[in-house]
Each structure stands twice: as C-alpha cells, then as structure tokens.
Amino acid sequence: MAMLPPRKTKTVSTEKSCKHSMTPLQTLLQMGFPQNRTEKALAATGNRGVQLAADWLLAHVNDTSLDSSTSREYIMYACPSGSLMYELREFWNKSANKCGRNGAHNFLPHITLVSFFQVPDEYANTLVSILKNVLDEVIKEMTVNDFHLETYTSSNFMGFFLSDQGSNFLKKIAVLYAERVSDLVGVQVDPHLKSLHLTLAYQFDVSQKETLKSLIKSTINPSTPCLWELKLYSREPIAANKQVYKVVYAHVPQAADELELRIGDYIYVSKESIDNSIDGWAEGMSWLTGCNGYFPLCYTERTAESDTWTLHCSLPLDGSYHESIEVNDTNMTEEKLVEKYGVSFVPADYTPHLESPKGPKSQKIYICRHGERVDFTFGTWVPYSFDSDGKYIRKDLNMPPNIPQRRDFPNSYQTDTPLTCVGEYQAKLTGWGMKAAHSTKLIQHVFCSPSLRCIQTCHNILVGLDIDKQVPICIEPGIFEWLGWYNQSGLPDWMSIEELITAGFNINSKYEALVSLPFLLENMTETVEQYYIRCDEVIQNLIKSTEPKGGDILLVGHACSLDSLSRSLLHKSPRTKQNFVKMVKDIPYCGLVTLMTDGINDWAFVDPPVPPLTNSINKRFNWKVLTTDIDVSPN
C-alpha cells in the first residue's frame, strides 16, 4: 500500500470554522427561529445550549404569550450547601408534614440579596458575567471567614440572622451588582440592605410555634460548616402572585378547555381560581408548554414556587468556580438542566462536555423492582405443584418450566417464591431496553436482595444487557424489604450462596454483606423509619465502596426499594407508615428509577433509560367452557 504523502498546503474551510464558533443564538437564528423567540428560549433555559432552547420552543408552539414583550424576572440568593443545606431541607420536610405548609415552603432555603427585577431576554448572559466580575472584585477587597447564623423566633417569624462580617460581605456584592446591572441595562435593581436573614418559617399558625421551635432545635445546627454560594434565578413574569402545583397524575383532555397534565410538569394557578372552584377543577397555565386550561386539582399537589425557576449560575463564595468543571454551552446538545428544590429531574442521556478529564466523574444508580412472582399470580401453589415424591409439576404455562433444588425443598418456596415466566421476560425486556439505551458498559456493580424473585430478576436484566457473565451479583440482605411485613411469619428461608451458584447464577461469593442475616433476625420489630435508616446506611456504603473503581450501580429489590434506597440521596425524610404503604402500591413489576450525580452536585432523579413496561391481565382459561351452553336468559 502506498504511503500517504504529506500535504504542502491546507485549505481552511471558512464555513466549517464559522459554524464551530457560532453562538447558540446564531445557531438558532440560522435554523429559522425568530430572534425574539430565540432570546426568550435561551433565557428561559438558562442559556444551556441549542438543543434545550429548541426543545423549549417546540414545547411552547401553542403558547399564546410566546411573542409577548414581557421580560423574565431575576433574583439573587445566597444559599448554603452541603450538610447545612441537608439539615435545612430536612426541616422543610418535617415542618410541612407536622405543621402544614407556611410561607417559607414556597421557596428553597436562602438569603435574599437582590429582589426581583425585570431584564430583557437578550441580557440574560450579561447578568451572569456581571455577577462573576463583581464576586471576583469583592473577594480581592474583602476576606470573610465568619458566616455565623443566629437563631431568632417569634410568634410570626422564625429564622437565622447573619453575623455582621458575613452580612457586610454579601451586602457589598449585592450593592455592586445592583449598580452594575442598573448602569448597563437601565433598569431599577434593589439590593437588600436590611439585616440579612435566612427564613425558616413565617405565616404559620401561632399554635404551631412550639412545635416549629422544637423542630429547628432538633434538626438544624446553625454552626454546621458549609460553603455559601451565589445563585442567580429567573422566573416567568406570570409566576408572580401565583401558586405552583406539581403534576402527580397524567391527564388527557376530554374537552377543548381542559389542560393536558404530564408527569414532571407544573401548573401556575391563582389562589382565587382554587378558592372559587365548585367542582375540584381550576384554571391554570402549564409551565412546560405555556398553555392554559382547566385541570383536576386532585391530580396535582402544592409545591414550592422556586421549583419552576431557572438557575442561571451558582458561584461559590470562595471563588472556586474558576477551578471547577464548566459546561461548554455550544456543545451541550442533549442536556435539560432545570434545578428544582427537593426532587430534581434531568434526562437519562445527559452527558455534558467536560473541559477537564481529571474532574469528578458522573455516576448513575439504577433501582429496579423484581418481576411478576408466582405466589401473587397463582396464590397457594406449592401444595398443588409437587407430586408425592416431591417432583415439580408445571400447572400453567406461566409457571416456571423448572425450579432449582434447595434445602427444605419444596417447602422453602412457600416463603421465597420464584418468578413466573412473564416475570423473567419482564426482566429481560428491561435489560434489552437498557442495552439499546447504551447502558451496558457503564454498569459495573450489581447488588441484589437475597429473595429468589429478586435474584432471578437481576440475572435476567444482566442477560438482557449481555453482561451476565462479566458482572457478578452481590447478595446484600440490607436491600431486603421492610421487616414489619414478616414479624409474624418470620424471615424467608433464602437459598445459600452455594445453592445459587449451583443453580447457574453468577454470584460474587467473595462479597461481604453490609447487613447480616443475624442482624435482620434481631430487628424483626423494625419500624418504617428504621427501615429507611437501614437503607440509607446501605446505599451510602455501597456508593462509597464503589467510588475507587467508578462505574454505575444496579440495585434489584422490592417495590419499596425504589423509594427507600433513593430517598436519603434526595435529602428527604422517611415516609410515615401510612404514606409508605400507599406508595408501595404504585410500584409495578420491574418498575425502574434512575439517579445521577455529576460528582459535584447532589443526587437527582433522571429519566430512566427505558420506557415503562405495561401489560394487561390474562385470566386463567378453562377450555371446557366451550363444551357447555351459557345461560343468557333474563333472571
């Protein structure tokens, strides 16, 4: 083969060079979007890239206010991070559950530095640049090590007031920022010059005062070290004086004036519309589409107004954002970053372009419920599925063709049921879907409940992923479901590691479980709260133990596992028993959730890599029904 000769001259493609250096605004304009809509979309999505802005425009195609000249409203907060933010979120949840919502629940924990101000959409990026410059300037002039918080409580307000040193530092930033924005954009910007404070509760019933005080004392340590961050948010102007409701059930419009409800969407609705409702329906506007219509209030739940805000930047007060990994906006073609308080959602395929390969690595956790189980499908099956010699007899095509041998065979199957054939197929479908979504090579750690139905599900997911030979299953009793369901019958008689290996499962025999069988036996009176604590300890230790190797984690457990193994990662407190039991009923066979962290920010829910798996009930058929006549005569 002839050698490739070196070129003496190279023609630089001006067209290619220009396209590579085009801004998101220029790209969208070239795609044919009008400039006013393009600027609105980029501002609404925090200037996160072309794809997200284009998606926003397509979602708002029926938005009657798309061409309006109203500007977004911006606000600047100082927010704690780390352990203190975790404690604050814990208090937010506990106070709402015990005392009901108050005014503080409408926003994330914060100190307001600059009140809401309106700026035309074309200045969205400029606001971020100004804030970075101001922060750099103030850091050079002042050093502050004291962000001491002092507790204050009264009959109508509870919160933390900031020390003078920390307050002066933040006020300097707020004043400079307000001046720079006013000078450049020509709008009035009002910095907060009064005592800076972090509100914990206000507009609450006086009867709840002592309960709230007790919760503050038991939940929050104001001396907890933390790094404060400047956060610039924006909201739709229509959001002012509106309540926000989160969609919890989907709804397909049955009439022309009804609003479509989609999981993950939020509805802006006025208090008057809710108060004047006579049938449980209210008029609102979709955050996702900008469309208006009537919706059933029972399909939604009240949430924080700040859930719908767009985060434009988050800058640590130590100036370390210069060293952090930044996202290259022009290359962000698949992202959907909308920060929400509490539970956050970003797409499953979010893979930002990182400037530094040595930065923190992203990681995902997949949590899956087992597939369809024999005992729930056929009821009491063991006495009728074995002959006098103990030989297994398949009584239905959906029953497994064979089942593994084990100690106390077959009686041990009464408490440790296998999957049906449909259950195994559900698991394989899940694995196939994950493989098609390119999740195969990323899963390097697999942990499973000791229940046979979970192990079979886990095995078949790995078969679908085509990694069942490469990635062994670690049996972790700590993933087993709430022990309260077994305090009368006792724990199931699970198969041993040796029996599982003999049955053909790829089990990691060297894995040392975090929670032992004796521990479970000693805690059969476990409460729901203790169950969540157990799962929290398990998931935190699993994350820590897998950090050195990296790679994603697959956990296969029970219906309650999807919530119990993820809830602490989302900084949420354990559910009450009543709420817990109700939640479990909503988790179907092979229900799958995905969490993700970029190595810097907290864990957040993301869209699973596969769509939901739905199938109908197929009742048991008796062919002899065709040999009889059906009486259709009236009674």
Stockholm file with secondary structure:
# STOCKHOLM 1.0

chainA/1-635         MAMLPPRKTKTVSTEKSCKHSMTPLQTLLQMGFPQNRTEKALAATGNRGVQLAADWLLAHVNDTSLDSSTSREYIMYACPSGSLMYELREFWNKSANKCGRNGAHNFLPHITLVSFFQVPDEYANTLVSILKNVLDEVIKEMTVNDFHLETYTSSNFMGFFLSDQGSNFLKKIAVLYAERVSDLVGVQVDPHLKSLHLTLAYQFDVSQKETLKSLIKSTINPSTPCLWELKLYSREPIAANKQVYKVVYAHVPQAADELELRIGDYIYVSKESIDNSIDGWAEGMSWLTGCNGYFPLCYTERTAESDTWTLHCSLPLDGSYHESIEVNDTNMTEEKLVEKYGVSFVPADYTPHLESPKGPKSQKIYICRHGERVDFTFGTWVPYSFDSDGKYIRKDLNMPPNIPQRRDFPNSYQTDTPLTCVGEYQAKLTGWGMKAAHSTKLIQHVFCSPSLRCIQTCHNILVGLDIDKQVPICIEPGIFEWLGWYNQSGLPDWMSIEELITAGFNINSKYEALVSLPFLLENMTETVEQYYIRCDEVIQNLIKSTEPKGGDILLVGHACSLDSLSRSLLHKSPRTKQNFVKMVKDIPYCGLVTLMTDGINDWAFVDPPVPPLTNSINKRFNWKVLTTDIDVSPN
#=GR chainA/1-635 SS CCCCCCCSCCCCCHHHHHHHTCCHHHHHHHTTCCHHHHHHHHHHTTSCCHHHHHHHHHHTTTCTTTTCCCCEEEEEEEECCHHHHHHHHHHHHHHHHHHCCCGGGGSCSCEEEEEEEEECGGGHHHHHHHHHHHHHHHHHHCCCCCCCEEEEECSSEEEEEECHHHHHHHHHHHHHHHHHHHHHHCCCCCBCCSCCEEEEEESCCGGGHHHHHHHHHHHCCTTCCCCCEEEEEEECGGGTTCEEEEECSCBCCSSTTBCCBCTTCEEEECHHHHHTCSSSEEEEEETTTCCEEEEEGGGEEEECGGGGCEEEEEEETTSGGGTSCCBCGGGCCSCCCBCCSSSCEECTTCCCCBSCTTSCCCEEEEEEECCCBHHHHHSSCGGGSBCTTCCBCCCSTTSCSCCCCCTTTTGGGGTSCCBCHHHHHHHHHHHHHHHHTTCTTTEEEEEECSSHHHHHHHHHHHHHHTCTTTSCBEECGGGSCCGGGGTTTCCCCCCCHHHHHHTTCCBCTTCCCSSCHHHHHHTTTCCHHHHHHHHHHHHHHHHHHHTTTCCEEEEEECTTHHHHTTTGGGTCCCCCHHHHHHHHTTCCTTCEEEEEECSSSCCEEECCSSCCCCCCCCCCCCGGGGGSCCCCCCC
#=GC SS_cons         CCCCCCCSCCCCCHHHHHHHTCCHHHHHHHTTCCHHHHHHHHHHTTSCCHHHHHHHHHHTTTCTTTTCCCCEEEEEEEECCHHHHHHHHHHHHHHHHHHCCCGGGGSCSCEEEEEEEEECGGGHHHHHHHHHHHHHHHHHHCCCCCCCEEEEECSSEEEEEECHHHHHHHHHHHHHHHHHHHHHHCCCCCBCCSCCEEEEEESCCGGGHHHHHHHHHHHCCTTCCCCCEEEEEEECGGGTTCEEEEECSCBCCSSTTBCCBCTTCEEEECHHHHHTCSSSEEEEEETTTCCEEEEEGGGEEEECGGGGCEEEEEEETTSGGGTSCCBCGGGCCSCCCBCCSSSCEECTTCCCCBSCTTSCCCEEEEEEECCCBHHHHHSSCGGGSBCTTCCBCCCSTTSCSCCCCCTTTTGGGGTSCCBCHHHHHHHHHHHHHHHHTTCTTTEEEEEECSSHHHHHHHHHHHHHHTCTTTSCBEECGGGSCCGGGGTTTCCCCCCCHHHHHHTTCCBCTTCCCSSCHHHHHHTTTCCHHHHHHHHHHHHHHHHHHHTTTCCEEEEEECTTHHHHTTTGGGTCCCCCHHHHHHHHTTCCTTCEEEEEECSSSCCEEECCSSCCCCCCCCCCCCGGGGGSCCCCCCC
//
